[in-house]
């Protein structure tokens, strides 16, 4: 009887060793990116509306990014009035509200002229000097030869950039038009920037003609959006007509 008990203990110990060895092999051969993609998650949040940082003074909030002239620039198609954005934790969906309201879209097909709708992204967990002017990624759509193309670049503090992703016929992502007079829709796959839990975004439009370019930016916004909790003391407050708190 004692020998049978000893033999059973040996088999149990052997099985445990085999199981542990198999688990170690799995951890050794499965790429670490599998676990990061499986468990990484960006915050989901409801729709937010932000105005342009100088919405009351639209003629003065342009930034000259290239060249020193603004002839043929600062059109209503690049004049950013407001932005709606929300996220389900997997994608960041954005609507740019523009000053343009006509159906004449020939401005997008003019030679030597380009219009861009995009966002700069700063990853909070990375050092402040890891990107370019505070941004780690640049995501935008731009009209090229009659088609809208999506670009995602990773930015370096050296001023260089690396292409992460691109797509021709960007509007197909929405099953229909994504850019129309008066608005432009953007959808960023958060997995393409490693699903950060905290990040900052600055939305922008850009319009260029020959060697000159101007941009219209929003201020930096924190994601997830800040929340405010109001606590009263005492907990329950009742205000009757004619009374003040």
PyMOL commands that set and color helices and strands:
alter all, ss='L'
color gray80, all
select helices_A, chain A and resi 2-29+32-39+58-60+76-78+106-109+128-130+170-174+190-193
alter helices_A, ss='H'
color red, helices_A
select strands_A, chain A and resi 45-51+62-66+80-87+91-98+113-123+137-144+147-155+161-168+179-180+183-189+199-209+212-217+221-223
alter strands_A, ss='S'
color yellow, strands_A
deselect
rebuild
show_as cartoon
